[in-house]
Amino acid sequence: MHLNNEGLRCPVSVDIIVRRSRKRKKTIQGFVKDGVITVHVPFGLDPAEEKAQVDAMARKLERMVTRKHEKDDEYLRKLFDKFNRDFFNNGLALDSIRFVNNQNVINGSCTPAEKKIRISDRLIHMPPWVLNYVVIHEMAHLVYPDHSRAFWAIVNRYRYTERARGFLIAKGMEKD
């Protein structure tokens, strides 16, 4: 069974392969190889329990992969490339995108004239869809350097924009 999990923080879509084993009685094991998560589960596991266990294992493995990428500017570049393809038709040019540790009030910033994006390193430990939202938000500033309706039309194409904004508002990290 292959599941596509957009919510994972990996820069590309991640497949999850579930392998059911008749030999396995209780334990669940998972690993990541070549960007694919494989989870081994007992054969007769209740479908609802299997889904819950696979989801939990995928989140655990995602956190492990994410920690490897902490403060990794190359990771941000991969996110930029993916979102440039998915949301901007490869129409954006960028000089640099990087994590910074001096943004304590804002989550990200963009200098359109220099084509530079900076993302607060406070977002590293947030859910992946929050970081994704902030990256897309800053990318939209490369097209519209304001918060106009046209700007928000681009940002709102990301399916978790409202959720991410609500999360950041609840954390006191974005204005309502």
C-alpha positions as CSV (number, residue, x, y, z in Angstrom):
1,M,0.0,0.0,0.0
2,H,1.4,3.4,-1.0
3,L,0.2,6.6,0.7
4,N,1.2,10.1,-0.3
5,N,1.7,12.3,2.7
6,E,1.8,16.0,1.8
7,G,2.1,16.9,5.4
8,L,5.6,15.4,5.8
9,R,8.4,17.9,5.9
10,C,10.5,16.2,3.3
11,P,11.2,18.4,0.3
12,V,9.6,15.9,-2.1
13,S,6.5,13.8,-1.8
14,V,7.1,10.9,0.4
15,D,5.7,7.4,-0.2
16,I,4.9,5.1,2.7
17,I,5.0,1.4,2.1
18,V,3.2,-0.8,4.6
19,R,4.5,-4.4,4.8
20,R,2.4,-6.8,6.7
21,S,4.2,-9.8,8.1
22,R,2.7,-13.1,9.4
23,K,5.8,-13.6,11.5
24,R,5.5,-10.3,13.3
25,K,3.2,-10.5,16.3
26,K,3.2,-7.2,18.2
27,T,6.1,-5.0,17.1
28,I,6.0,-2.3,14.5
29,Q,9.2,-1.2,12.8
30,G,9.9,1.5,10.3
31,F,12.8,3.0,8.3
32,V,13.6,5.6,5.6
33,K,15.5,4.7,2.5
34,D,15.9,6.8,-0.6
35,G,13.0,9.1,0.6
36,V,10.6,6.2,1.0
37,I,9.2,5.3,4.5
38,T,8.7,1.5,5.0
39,V,6.7,0.4,8.0
40,H,6.5,-3.3,9.0
41,V,3.3,-4.3,10.9
42,P,1.8,-7.5,12.1
43,F,-0.4,-9.2,9.5
44,G,-3.7,-9.3,11.4
45,L,-3.7,-5.8,12.8
46,D,-7.0,-4.1,12.9
47,P,-7.2,-1.6,10.0
48,A,-7.9,1.4,12.2
49,E,-5.0,0.4,14.6
50,E,-2.7,-0.1,11.6
51,K,-3.4,3.3,10.3
52,A,-2.8,4.9,13.7
53,Q,0.4,3.0,14.1
54,V,1.7,3.7,10.6
55,D,0.8,7.4,11.0
56,A,2.7,7.5,14.4
57,M,5.7,5.8,12.9
58,A,5.7,8.1,9.9
59,R,5.7,11.2,12.2
60,K,8.5,9.7,14.2
61,L,10.6,9.0,11.2
62,E,9.8,12.4,9.8
63,R,11.1,14.1,13.0
64,M,14.3,12.0,12.6
65,V,14.8,13.1,9.0
66,T,13.9,16.7,9.9
67,R,16.5,16.9,12.7
68,K,19.2,15.9,10.2
69,H,18.1,19.0,8.1
70,E,18.0,21.5,11.0
71,K,19.5,24.7,9.9
72,D,20.2,23.2,6.6
73,D,19.9,25.9,3.9
74,E,20.1,23.3,1.2
75,Y,16.8,21.9,2.6
76,L,15.2,25.3,2.2
77,R,16.5,25.5,-1.3
78,K,14.8,22.1,-2.1
79,L,11.6,23.4,-0.6
80,F,11.9,26.6,-2.7
81,D,12.4,24.5,-5.9
82,K,9.4,22.3,-5.1
83,F,7.1,25.2,-4.3
84,N,8.5,27.1,-7.3
85,R,7.4,24.2,-9.5
86,D,4.0,23.6,-7.7
87,F,2.8,27.1,-7.1
88,F,4.8,29.5,-9.4
89,N,5.3,27.5,-12.6
90,N,9.0,27.7,-12.1
91,G,8.7,31.5,-12.6
92,L,10.7,32.6,-9.7
93,A,14.4,33.4,-9.5
94,L,16.3,33.4,-6.2
95,D,19.7,34.4,-5.1
96,S,19.6,32.8,-1.7
97,I,17.2,31.3,0.9
98,R,18.6,30.6,4.4
99,F,17.8,30.1,8.0
100,V,18.7,33.0,10.3
101,N,18.8,33.3,14.0
102,N,18.2,37.1,14.4
103,Q,14.4,37.2,13.5
104,N,12.7,37.1,16.9
105,V,9.6,39.0,15.9
106,I,9.0,38.0,12.3
107,N,8.9,34.5,10.8
108,G,10.6,35.3,7.5
109,S,11.6,38.2,5.3
110,C,12.1,38.7,1.6
111,T,14.1,41.3,-0.3
112,P,12.6,41.1,-3.8
113,A,15.2,43.4,-5.4
114,E,18.0,41.2,-4.2
115,K,16.0,38.0,-4.5
116,K,16.9,36.9,-1.0
117,I,14.7,35.1,1.5
118,R,15.5,34.6,5.2
119,I,13.5,32.2,7.4
120,S,13.6,32.4,11.2
121,D,15.3,29.3,12.7
122,R,12.4,29.3,15.3
123,L,10.3,27.6,12.6
124,I,12.6,24.5,12.6
125,H,10.7,22.9,15.4
126,M,7.2,23.8,14.2
127,P,5.0,21.4,12.3
128,P,6.2,21.1,8.7
129,W,3.1,22.8,7.2
130,V,4.0,25.9,9.2
131,L,7.5,26.2,7.7
132,N,6.0,25.4,4.3
133,Y,3.5,28.2,4.7
134,V,6.2,30.8,5.7
135,V,8.4,29.8,2.7
136,I,5.5,30.1,0.3
137,H,4.5,33.4,1.9
138,E,8.0,34.8,1.4
139,M,8.2,33.4,-2.1
140,A,5.0,35.3,-3.0
141,H,6.7,38.5,-2.0
142,L,9.1,37.9,-4.9
143,V,6.0,38.5,-7.1
144,Y,4.1,41.0,-4.9
145,P,6.2,42.9,-2.3
146,D,3.0,43.8,-0.4
147,H,0.1,42.1,1.2
148,S,-2.4,42.8,-1.5
149,R,-5.3,40.6,-2.6
150,A,-3.1,39.3,-5.4
151,F,-0.4,38.4,-2.9
152,W,-2.9,36.5,-0.7
153,A,-4.4,34.8,-3.7
154,I,-1.0,33.1,-4.3
155,V,-0.4,32.3,-0.7
156,N,-3.9,30.9,-0.2
157,R,-3.3,28.3,-2.9
158,Y,-1.3,26.4,-0.3
159,R,-3.8,24.1,1.3
160,Y,-2.6,24.6,4.9
161,T,-2.3,28.4,4.8
162,E,-5.3,29.0,7.1
163,R,-4.2,26.2,9.5
164,A,-0.6,27.6,9.6
165,R,-1.7,31.2,10.2
166,G,-4.0,30.0,13.0
167,F,-1.2,28.1,14.6
168,L,1.2,31.1,14.4
169,I,-1.5,33.4,15.7
170,A,-2.2,31.1,18.7
171,K,1.6,31.0,19.4
172,G,1.7,34.8,19.2
173,M,4.0,34.7,16.2
174,E,1.6,36.3,13.6
175,K,-0.9,39.1,13.8
176,D,-4.6,38.2,13.4
